[in-house]
Amino acid sequence: MDRRRFMAAVGAAGTGTIAGCQSQSPENRTESERSTRTDTERPDQSEQPDKPRFRVGDDGFEKLRGDTYQSLSVRGINLGMAKPGRFPGEAAITRAEYDRWLADIGEIANVVRVYTIHPPAFYRALAAYNREATEPLLLLQGTWVPTADLLEAGDATALSESVDRELGRTVDAVHGRTTLPERPGHAAGTYDADVSDAVLGFLFGIEWPPDVVAETNDSGEHGEYSGRYLQTRDGRPFERWLAGRLDRVVTHQLEQYGIQRPVSFVNWVTTDPLEHPYEPFDSEDRVSVDPDRIGPTDAFAAGTFASYHVYPYYPDLLNETPKYVEYIDHRGEPNNYAGYLDDITTHTDHPVLIAEFGVPSSRGIAHRNVHGRDQGRLTETQQGEIAVAMFEDIAHADTAGGVLFSWQNEWFKRTWNLAERSVPGRRPFWSNVETPEQRFGLLGFDPVDGVSLDGSASDWTDAMTVEPAESTTARPDRTLSRLQVTHDLEGLNVRLQFQELPEPIDWTRMNALVAVGVTGRETTLPFDTGAETTADFVARLAGSDASRLLVDSRYDAFAREFGRIADLSVDAYRDGSAGFVPVRETVNRGYTVPANGKRVPFDAVETGRLRYGNGNPNAEDYDSLTDVHVDTDGNAIEMRLPWILLNVADPSSKQRIATEWDDGLQKTAFDGLEISAMTFVPDGNGQAASIDGPTNLCHQIPDRRGARVETAEYTWKPWDRPAYEERLKESYEILREYLS
């Protein structure tokens, strides 16, 4: 669609301000963080303020080439500040890492977005990259506002002074003219790399909490914001506050450096200006923040743009609104994501940048999408294919472009349905493959010396090895010759060596069990084996359609957290009479759609189902979600069980979920795990066929005493620095082929 620019509607610049929106003077900064530009230095004269290097045109970004502006479509990547073993606030990414990452990002993108001021090494690396690159990598520079600070303040205007200081620091940092002192949660150091030529724009803020928007609007004064470079039209107090902050950015850059860049603020579906009668939760459509109420004055040539984070599966309105779900995209297919993009771009006069989008290649899932673009349970290949499709949707929606989330996996993050089962302060130290928020990256981090799940016996050289204590007359494919156990940052790894495995395995004649004890409690094994052991979990290996991890109902974390709303027989779980049950993961708590009264029930997936495949990233048939690999040539079956599925809340400090039901999801220390393995012949119902003897087991490791299967104890040393290696995912290669 043709767009009119906001400045044409709002007219000439005003000079007044309103309470809470005044610009913060640079002189209010401490001596240790003043700009290093002296008063005698002149601003950059290679760029004229009225003809900025980048500006916002009617339909998107434009770049000045000679005396002419040419359109520039954004294909970007979001770059966070975290890496394994470190929280983002530690600003621990090194220059060498930035150099590698920017080189790889430059292969597929023309823009990199950062959310806050990165360490000086980032800007030095970006400057170095652009000196050598055929086409520069442009920068969308963000300024973060801590969510906790906003929620504590309630009214955002209470943070104006501190936010304005941070905005000034941001501008100085990209110009390479400041030294920032050590501050908890922030980068520090001497910023001496000027990357301002590559700055496409400044993007302020976060996904605004609705409560903060509402309280600011309720507390604020009436009237418009009329600044030198930004102003509002029918602006509500929160929008006026945003205009004041953006005006601060433009003012500081022009006064100190003589140039200007486009500006915007972060927005998301939850606070978009559209009405969503099909949204089931009031908090997700309670307030609006409208970018069209904020715009440039005639003095601001670079202009403003709208910026949204848009994912295909959240909020629920995206799955429930008929005009989105039934929208037919450019491929001739139903596509709720394209439907929403069409709606928001049609409604918005500003060019729209989709500043975040993507799907994670995690084992676990947190939200479903009506068309399969789920938040999780996707392979790396599916992640890449969906990212390509979303880039296409964004391009066909007449937007200014898109910025994919994200460059690297971020281990410090949590997801709503598993957050209570891990230790917050220890999340960066291990890889939770079950948590979608940790798996959005195109760059993955694999455990050093990890197990590939591809049949390579050399991966198990250092594993604990246990051999059977007794011989058996069972068939060779039911006879265990060795049990090997090891671990890595992702989970517990088990290899069962058989005397002989046929190709293919006849799963109607042999099933295997691996029992894992966490709490030390004794239990009766399932499937009518007639055996007892120390176990809280049992993994059944019975082929690709019937293999799964089960949990003793007394130790079922899902039932403890969601049992009542899942309509489980909680008393039977609590006392153990429910026996061994599937390992499940919540996808939604259930809701009612207000516009039509539709009831969507509670939903969970059986995340304990085990997937067969090849887990070696170098293999042609690589499947990143592989749990089990069968190697008949080596007479072995290999398996990885993710830590979180075993109720291990933090393997790095050896903490697990407490034993007793009434302790809920509290954490407790533990020493190690107890492991055993066994085989049986399944009958027509999948139970162990009856045989002569004290149990119905054909063979077991390590030993059996009557009906009791003995266990081998497995333990490990805690760690504080995870050993990992970088790997470009399959999704990266798919995007490189498409975008380059």
C-alpha positions in Angstrom: 0.0 0.0 0.0 1.0 3.6 -0.4 1.9 5.2 2.9 1.7 8.8 3.9 4.5 10.0 6.1 3.5 11.0 9.6 5.3 14.4 9.4 2.9 15.5 6.7 0.0 15.1 9.1 1.5 16.6 12.2 3.1 19.8 10.7 5.8 22.0 11.9 7.9 21.5 15.0 6.8 22.7 18.4 9.1 23.8 21.3 7.2 22.9 24.4 7.5 19.9 26.7 5.3 18.1 29.2 6.1 16.8 32.7 8.3 13.8 32.7 9.4 14.2 29.1 12.2 16.8 29.3 15.5 15.8 27.7 18.3 15.0 30.2 21.3 17.3 29.8 24.6 15.6 29.1 26.1 17.6 31.9 24.1 15.5 34.4 26.3 12.5 33.6 29.1 11.6 35.9 32.7 12.5 35.0 33.6 8.9 34.4 31.1 8.6 31.6 31.3 11.9 29.7 31.6 11.8 26.0 35.3 12.0 25.0 34.5 14.5 22.3 35.9 17.9 23.3 34.0 21.2 22.9 36.5 22.2 20.2 35.8 19.2 18.0 33.4 19.8 15.2 30.6 17.3 14.4 31.1 15.0 11.4 30.9 17.2 8.3 30.8 14.3 5.8 27.0 14.0 6.4 24.6 16.9 6.5 21.8 16.9 9.1 19.1 17.6 6.5 20.4 14.7 4.3 21.0 11.8 6.6 22.8 8.7 5.4 19.6 6.7 6.2 16.0 7.8 6.4 12.5 6.4 6.5 10.6 6.8 3.3 7.0 6.2 2.5 7.5 2.4 2.3 10.6 1.6 4.4 14.2 2.5 4.9 16.2 4.4 2.3 20.0 4.8 1.9 21.7 7.8 0.4 23.8 6.9 -2.6 25.4 10.0 -4.1 22.6 12.5 -4.2 19.8 9.9 -4.4 17.9 7.8 -1.9 17.5 4.2 -2.7 15.2 1.7 -0.9 16.7 -0.7 1.6 14.9 -3.8 2.7 16.0 -5.1 6.1 17.0 -8.7 6.4 18.4 -8.7 9.9 19.5 -10.9 12.8 19.0 -10.1 16.5 22.2 -10.5 18.5 22.0 -11.0 22.3 24.7 -10.5 24.9 24.7 -14.0 26.4 26.8 -17.1 25.9 27.0 -20.4 27.8 28.1 -20.1 31.3 27.4 -16.3 31.4 24.4 -14.1 31.9 24.0 -11.3 29.4 24.6 -8.7 32.1 28.2 -10.0 32.4 29.0 -8.7 28.9 31.4 -11.6 28.5 31.4 -12.1 24.7 35.0 -11.7 23.5 36.4 -9.9 20.4 37.3 -13.2 18.8 33.7 -14.4 19.2 32.2 -11.2 17.8 34.6 -11.4 14.8 33.5 -14.9 14.0 29.8 -14.2 14.6 29.7 -11.0 12.5 31.4 -12.7 9.6 28.8 -15.5 9.7 25.9 -13.0 10.2 27.2 -11.0 7.2 26.8 -14.0 5.0 23.0 -14.0 5.4 22.0 -10.5 6.7 22.4 -6.8 6.0 21.5 -5.7 9.5 22.4 -6.8 13.0 20.2 -5.6 15.9 21.4 -5.3 19.4 19.2 -4.7 22.4 21.5 -2.6 24.5 25.1 -1.3 24.6 27.4 -4.2 24.0 31.0 -4.3 25.2 33.6 -2.2 23.2 34.7 -5.4 21.5 31.5 -5.5 19.6 31.8 -2.1 18.0 35.5 -2.7 17.2 34.6 -6.0 15.6 31.8 -4.3 13.6 34.0 -1.5 12.4 36.7 -4.0 11.4 34.2 -6.1 9.5 32.8 -3.2 7.6 36.3 -2.0 6.6 36.8 -5.2 4.7 33.2 -6.2 3.6 31.9 -5.6 0.1 28.6 -4.5 1.7 28.6 -3.1 5.2 26.6 -4.8 8.0 24.2 -2.1 9.3 23.3 -1.7 13.0 20.0 -1.3 14.7 21.1 -0.1 18.1 18.8 -0.7 21.0 18.4 0.8 24.5 17.1 -1.6 27.1 14.8 -0.7 30.0 14.8 -3.4 32.7 11.4 -4.9 33.1 11.8 -5.1 36.9 12.4 -1.3 37.1 9.3 -0.6 35.0 7.1 -2.8 37.1 8.4 -1.4 40.3 7.9 2.2 39.1 4.5 1.5 37.6 4.5 4.9 36.0 7.2 4.9 33.3 7.8 8.7 33.6 9.5 8.0 37.0 12.3 6.4 35.0 12.8 9.3 32.5 16.0 10.6 34.0 17.8 7.3 34.2 16.5 6.2 30.8 17.7 9.5 29.2 21.1 9.0 30.6 21.2 5.5 29.1 20.0 6.8 25.7 22.8 9.4 25.8 25.4 6.7 26.6 24.0 4.7 23.7 24.5 7.4 21.2 28.0 8.1 22.5 28.9 4.4 22.3 28.1 4.0 18.6 30.2 7.2 17.9 33.1 5.7 19.8 33.3 8.7 22.0 32.8 7.6 25.6 34.1 5.6 28.5 31.5 3.8 30.6 32.3 2.8 34.2 31.6 -0.7 35.6 27.9 -1.0 36.5 26.2 -4.3 37.4 24.3 -5.7 34.5 25.9 -3.4 31.9 28.9 -3.3 29.5 31.8 -1.0 30.4 35.0 0.2 29.0 36.4 2.7 26.5 34.3 3.0 23.3 36.7 4.1 20.6 35.2 2.6 17.5 33.0 4.9 15.5 30.3 2.8 13.8 27.9 5.7 13.3 28.1 5.5 9.5 26.6 2.0 9.8 23.8 2.8 12.2 20.5 2.3 10.4 18.5 3.5 13.4 17.9 3.5 17.1 15.3 1.2 18.6 14.2 2.0 22.1 12.7 -0.2 24.8 11.2 -3.6 25.3 8.0 -5.5 25.0 6.1 -3.1 27.2 4.2 -4.6 30.2 0.5 -3.7 29.8 0.3 -2.8 33.5 3.0 -0.2 33.1 1.3 1.3 30.0 -2.0 1.4 31.8 -0.6 3.0 35.0 1.4 5.6 33.0 -1.8 6.5 31.1 -3.8 6.7 34.3 -1.2 8.9 36.1 -0.2 11.1 33.2 -1.1 14.6 32.3 -3.2 15.5 29.3 -1.8 17.4 26.3 0.6 16.7 23.5 4.4 16.3 23.4 5.9 18.9 21.2 9.6 18.6 21.0 12.1 19.9 18.6 12.3 16.7 16.6 9.5 14.4 17.8 5.9 15.2 18.6 2.6 13.4 19.3 -0.9 13.7 17.8 -3.7 12.6 20.2 -0.9 11.0 22.2 -1.7 9.2 25.5 0.7 9.7 28.4 2.7 6.6 27.7 3.1 7.6 24.0 4.1 11.1 25.0 6.7 9.5 27.3 8.0 7.5 24.4 8.1 10.6 22.2 10.2 12.4 24.8 12.7 9.6 24.9 13.1 9.4 21.2 13.4 13.1 21.0 16.3 12.8 23.5 18.1 10.4 21.2 17.8 12.6 18.2 18.7 15.8 20.1 21.8 14.3 21.6 23.1 12.9 18.3 22.5 16.1 16.4 23.9 18.4 19.1 27.0 16.3 19.8 27.7 14.8 16.4 25.8 16.7 13.8 24.0 13.7 12.3 20.6 12.0 12.7 19.2 8.5 12.3 15.7 7.0 12.1 14.2 6.2 15.5 11.5 3.9 16.8 10.3 2.1 19.9 9.7 -1.6 20.5 6.1 -2.8 20.3 4.5 -6.2 20.2 1.1 -7.8 19.5 0.0 -7.4 23.2 0.2 -3.6 23.0 -0.6 -3.1 19.3 -3.3 -0.5 18.4 -5.7 -3.2 16.9 -8.8 -4.5 18.6 -8.7 -8.2 19.2 -12.1 -9.5 20.4 -10.9 -13.2 20.0 -8.1 -12.8 22.6 -9.1 -14.9 25.6 -6.9 -13.1 28.2 -7.7 -9.5 29.0 -4.0 -8.7 29.8 -3.1 -9.5 26.2 -5.4 -6.8 24.7 -5.8 -4.4 27.6 -3.9 -1.4 26.3 -2.6 0.0 23.1 0.6 1.8 22.2 0.1 3.4 18.7 3.2 4.3 16.7 1.1 6.6 14.5 0.5 8.9 17.4 4.3 9.7 17.4 6.1 11.2 14.5 8.9 13.5 13.3 8.7 17.3 13.1 10.0 19.1 9.9 13.4 19.4 11.6 13.9 15.6 11.7 14.6 14.4 8.2 15.6 10.8 9.2 12.1 10.0 10.3 10.3 7.4 12.4 9.2 3.9 11.8 7.0 1.3 13.5 8.6 -1.8 15.1 6.9 -4.9 16.2 7.9 -8.3 17.6 5.5 -10.8 16.0 5.6 -14.6 16.4 3.1 -17.0 14.9 1.9 -18.7 18.1 1.4 -16.0 20.7 -0.8 -14.4 22.0 -3.6 -16.8 21.6 -5.6 -14.4 19.5 -3.4 -15.3 16.5 -4.8 -18.9 16.7 -8.4 -17.8 17.3 -9.1 -14.8 15.1 -11.0 -16.1 12.0 -9.6 -13.4 9.7 -6.1 -14.4 10.6 -6.6 -18.2 10.7 -8.5 -18.2 7.4 -6.2 -15.7 5.6 -4.9 -17.0 2.3 -1.2 -16.0 1.7 0.7 -15.5 -1.5 1.2 -19.3 -1.7 -2.5 -19.8 -1.8 -2.4 -21.4 1.7 -4.1 -20.5 5.1 -1.6 -18.5 7.1 -2.5 -16.8 10.4 0.9 -15.1 10.5 0.5 -13.5 7.1 -3.0 -12.5 8.1 -1.8 -10.6 11.2 1.0 -8.9 9.1 -1.6 -7.8 6.6 -3.8 -6.3 9.4 -1.0 -4.5 11.2 0.5 -3.0 8.1 -2.8 -1.9 6.7 -3.7 -0.2 10.0 -0.3 1.5 10.4 0.7 4.7 8.4 4.4 4.2 9.4 6.5 1.7 7.6 6.5 -1.4 9.8 9.7 -3.3 10.7 9.2 -6.8 12.1 12.0 -6.5 14.6 11.6 -10.0 16.1 10.2 -13.3 14.6 11.3 -16.9 14.4 10.7 -20.4 15.9 13.0 -22.5 18.1 14.6 -25.8 17.4 13.9 -27.2 20.9 12.9 -30.6 22.0 10.1 -29.2 24.2 7.2 -27.0 23.2 5.5 -24.1 24.9 2.8 -22.9 22.4 1.1 -24.4 19.4 0.4 -22.6 16.1 -2.7 -23.5 14.2 -0.6 -24.0 11.0 2.3 -25.9 12.6 4.7 -23.0 13.3 5.0 -24.1 16.9 7.1 -22.7 19.7 9.3 -25.8 19.8 9.3 -29.5 18.9 11.0 -28.5 15.6 14.1 -29.8 14.0 16.9 -27.5 13.0 15.8 -28.1 9.4 12.2 -27.2 10.2 13.4 -24.1 12.0 15.2 -22.9 8.9 12.4 -23.7 6.6 9.9 -21.9 8.7 12.2 -18.9 9.1 12.5 -18.7 5.3 8.7 -18.9 5.0 8.3 -16.1 7.5 10.8 -13.9 5.7 8.7 -14.4 2.6 5.5 -13.5 4.5 7.2 -10.4 5.8 8.3 -9.4 2.3 4.9 -9.9 0.8 3.2 -7.9 3.6 4.7 -4.6 2.4 6.9 -4.1 5.4 10.3 -2.5 5.9 11.8 -5.9 6.4 12.4 -8.3 9.3 15.0 -9.1 11.9 15.1 -12.8 12.8 15.4 -13.9 16.4 18.1 -14.9 17.1 21.7 -15.3 16.3 22.8 -17.6 19.2 21.1 -20.0 21.6 20.7 -18.4 25.0 21.0 -20.8 27.9 20.0 -18.4 30.6 16.4 -18.2 29.4 13.3 -19.9 30.7 9.9 -20.9 29.3 6.6 -20.5 31.3 5.8 -24.2 31.4 9.1 -25.4 32.7 10.5 -22.4 34.6 9.7 -23.8 38.1 11.6 -27.0 37.5 15.1 -25.4 37.1 17.3 -23.2 39.3 17.3 -19.6 38.0 20.8 -18.7 39.0 22.2 -21.8 37.4 20.5 -21.9 34.0 23.4 -20.7 31.9 25.6 -23.5 33.1 23.8 -26.3 31.2 21.9 -26.9 28.1 18.1 -27.4 28.6 17.1 -28.9 25.3 13.5 -29.0 26.5 13.2 -25.2 26.9 12.1 -23.4 23.6 13.4 -20.0 24.7 16.9 -21.4 24.8 16.8 -22.7 21.2 15.9 -19.8 18.9 19.5 -19.3 17.7 21.1 -20.1 14.4 24.3 -20.7 16.3 24.2 -23.6 18.6 26.6 -24.7 21.4 27.3 -28.4 21.6 29.0 -30.1 24.6 32.7 -30.7 24.1 33.3 -34.5 24.0 29.6 -35.1 23.9 27.9 -38.2 22.6 26.7 -37.9 19.0 24.1 -40.7 19.1 25.3 -42.1 15.8 26.8 -45.4 16.9 30.3 -44.2 17.4 31.8 -46.4 20.1 34.7 -43.9 20.5 32.2 -41.4 22.1 31.9 -43.8 25.0 35.6 -44.3 25.8 35.4 -42.5 29.1 31.9 -43.7 30.1 31.1 -45.8 33.1 31.0 -49.4 32.0 29.0 -52.1 33.7 28.9 -55.8 32.7 26.3 -58.4 33.6 27.0 -60.4 36.8 25.3 -63.5 35.5 25.0 -65.3 32.2 21.7 -66.2 30.5 20.3 -68.7 28.1 18.2 -66.0 26.4 18.5 -65.3 22.7 21.4 -63.1 21.6 19.2 -60.1 20.8 17.9 -60.2 24.4 21.3 -60.7 26.0 23.0 -57.5 27.3 26.8 -57.6 27.2 27.5 -54.1 28.5 25.8 -51.0 29.9 27.7 -47.7 29.5 26.6 -44.4 31.1 28.0 -40.9 30.7 26.6 -37.4 30.8 27.0 -34.1 29.1 25.6 -30.6 29.3 22.3 -31.8 27.8 21.5 -35.0 29.6 22.2 -38.5 30.7 23.6 -40.8 28.0 23.1 -44.6 28.0 24.5 -47.2 25.6 23.2 -50.8 25.7 25.5 -53.3 24.1 23.8 -56.5 23.0 25.4 -59.9 22.2 23.8 -59.5 18.8 21.2 -57.3 17.2 19.5 -58.3 13.9 18.9 -55.8 11.1 16.2 -54.8 11.4 15.4 -55.4 15.1 12.2 -57.3 15.6 10.6 -55.3 18.4 7.8 -57.9 18.8 10.4 -60.3 20.1 12.5 -58.0 22.3 12.0 -54.8 24.3 14.6 -53.1 26.6 14.2 -51.1 29.7 16.5 -48.6 31.3 15.6 -47.6 34.9 16.9 -44.4 36.5 16.7 -43.8 40.2 16.9 -40.2 41.4 15.3 -40.2 44.9 16.5 -43.7 46.1 13.0 -45.0 46.4 12.2 -48.7 45.6 9.5 -49.5 43.1 7.9 -52.2 41.1 8.8 -52.0 37.5 6.0 -51.6 34.9 4.9 -53.9 32.1 4.3 -57.0 34.3 8.0 -57.7 34.5 7.5 -58.9 38.1 10.7 -57.1 39.0 11.6 -54.5 41.6 14.4 -52.0 41.7 15.5 -48.5 42.7 13.9 -46.3 40.1 11.9 -43.1 39.5 12.0 -43.3 35.7 11.9 -46.1 33.2 12.7 -45.7 29.5 11.1 -48.3 27.3 12.9 -49.1 24.0 10.4 -50.7 21.8 10.9 -49.2 18.3 10.2 -45.8 16.9 6.4 -45.8 17.6 6.4 -47.2 21.1 9.4 -46.0 22.9 8.9 -43.6 25.8 10.1 -42.4 29.2 7.8 -43.1 32.1 7.9 -41.6 35.6 6.7 -43.0 38.9 3.5 -41.0 39.6 4.8 -40.0 43.0 7.6 -38.1 41.4 5.7 -36.7 38.4 6.6 -33.0 38.3 3.9 -32.3 35.7 1.2 -33.7 38.0 2.5 -31.8 40.9 2.3 -28.5 39.0 -0.6 -29.0 36.7 -2.4 -32.1 37.9 -5.6 -30.5 39.1 -6.2 -28.3 36.0 -5.2 -31.4 33.9 -8.0 -33.3 35.6 -5.7 -36.0 36.9 -6.5 -38.3 39.8 -4.1 -36.4 42.0 -4.6 -38.7 45.0 -3.6 -41.7 43.0 -0.5 -39.9 41.8 0.4 -38.8 45.3 0.2 -42.3 46.8 1.8 -44.0 43.8 -1.2 -46.2 42.9 -1.3 -44.6 39.5 2.0 -46.5 38.8 4.3 -45.4 36.1 2.8 -42.7 33.9 3.8 -40.8 30.7 6.1 -37.8 31.0 4.1 -34.8 29.9 4.6 -31.1 29.2 1.9 -28.4 29.3 1.1 -26.4 26.2 -1.8 -24.3 27.4 -3.9 -24.1 30.6 -7.1 -23.8 28.7 -9.2 -20.7 27.9 -12.5 -19.4 26.6 -12.6 -17.2 23.5 -14.9 -14.2 24.4 -16.1 -13.4 20.9 -17.8 -16.8 20.3 -17.7 -18.7 23.6 -15.4 -21.4 22.2 -13.8 -23.4 25.0 -10.2 -24.5 24.4 -9.3 -27.3 26.9 -6.1 -27.7 28.8 -3.5 -29.2 26.5 -0.3 -31.1 27.1 2.0 -33.2 25.0 3.7 -36.5 25.9 7.2 -35.2 25.8 8.6 -38.5 27.1 8.1 -40.1 23.7 11.5 -41.0 22.4 12.5 -40.2 18.9 14.8 -42.4 16.8 17.3 -41.0 14.4 20.9 -40.0 13.8 22.2 -37.3 16.2 25.4 -36.5 14.4 25.3 -33.0 12.9 27.7 -34.1 10.2 25.5 -36.9 9.0 23.3 -36.6 5.9 20.4 -38.0 7.8 21.0 -35.8 10.9 17.9 -35.2 13.1 18.5 -32.6 15.8 15.7 -34.1 17.9 17.2 -37.6 18.1 16.8 -39.3 21.5 17.7 -42.9 20.4 20.0 -44.3 17.8 20.0 -48.0 16.8 23.4 -49.3 15.6 22.8 -52.9 14.5 26.3 -53.0 13.0 27.7 -52.4 16.4 25.0 -54.3 18.2 24.1 -51.3 20.3 21.3 -48.9 21.2 22.2 -45.4 22.3 19.9 -43.0 24.2 20.0 -39.5 25.7 17.5 -38.5 28.4 17.3 -34.7 28.9 18.1 -33.6 32.4 14.9 -31.8 33.0 12.8 -34.9 32.1 14.6 -36.7 34.9 13.6 -33.9 37.4 17.2 -32.8 37.6 16.8 -29.0 38.1 20.5 -28.3 37.7 23.1 -30.9 36.8 25.9 -28.4 37.2 25.3 -28.1 41.0 23.6 -31.4 41.4 20.1 -30.2 42.4 16.9 -32.1 41.7 13.2 -31.7 42.5 12.4 -32.8 46.1 11.2 -36.4 46.8 8.0 -35.8 48.7 4.8 -34.8 46.9 4.0 -32.1 49.4 7.3 -30.4 48.7 6.1 -29.6 45.2 8.9 -28.4 42.9 11.3 -27.4 45.7 14.9 -28.3 45.0 17.3 -30.5 47.0 20.8 -31.6 46.6 21.6 -35.2 45.5 24.8 -37.3 44.9 24.0 -39.3 41.8 21.8 -41.6 39.9 21.1 -45.3 40.1 21.0 -47.1 36.7 20.0 -50.5 35.6 19.0 -52.1 32.2 17.0 -55.2 31.3 15.2 -57.0 28.4 12.0 -58.9 28.1 9.7 -60.4 25.5 6.6 -58.4 24.9 3.2 -60.2 24.6 0.4 -59.1 22.3 -0.5 -56.3 24.7 3.0 -54.9 25.1 3.4 -56.4 28.6 6.3 -58.8 29.5 5.4 -62.3 28.5 5.4 -64.8 31.3 8.6 -67.0 31.6 9.8 -69.4 34.2 11.7 -67.7 37.0 11.3 -65.1 39.7 10.7 -62.3 37.1 9.6 -62.1 33.5 12.9 -60.5 32.5 15.2 -62.2 30.0 18.4 -60.5 31.1 19.5 -57.5 33.2 22.6 -55.4 34.2 24.2 -55.2 36.6 22.6 -58.1 38.5 19.5 -59.6 40.0 18.8 -60.9 43.5 15.5 -62.8 43.4 13.0 -60.4 42.0 15.1 -57.3 42.7 17.3 -55.8 40.0 20.5 -54.3 41.4 21.6 -50.9 40.3 24.9 -49.2 39.3 25.5 -45.8 40.8 26.5 -43.0 38.5 27.8 -39.7 39.7 29.8 -36.7 38.4 31.6 -33.6 39.5 29.7 -30.3 39.6 30.9 -27.6 37.2 30.7 -23.8 36.9 32.2 -23.4 33.4 30.5 -25.5 30.8 32.8 -26.8 28.0 31.1 -26.3 24.7 31.9 -25.7 21.0 30.1 -23.5 18.5 28.1 -25.0 15.6 26.1 -23.4 12.9 22.8 -25.1 12.8 21.1 -26.7 9.8 18.7 -23.7 9.9 21.7 -21.3 9.2 22.6 -23.2 6.1 19.0 -23.1 4.9 18.8 -19.3 5.5 22.2 -18.7 3.8 21.0 -20.5 0.7 17.8 -18.5 0.7 19.0 -15.0 1.7 22.3 -14.9 0.0 
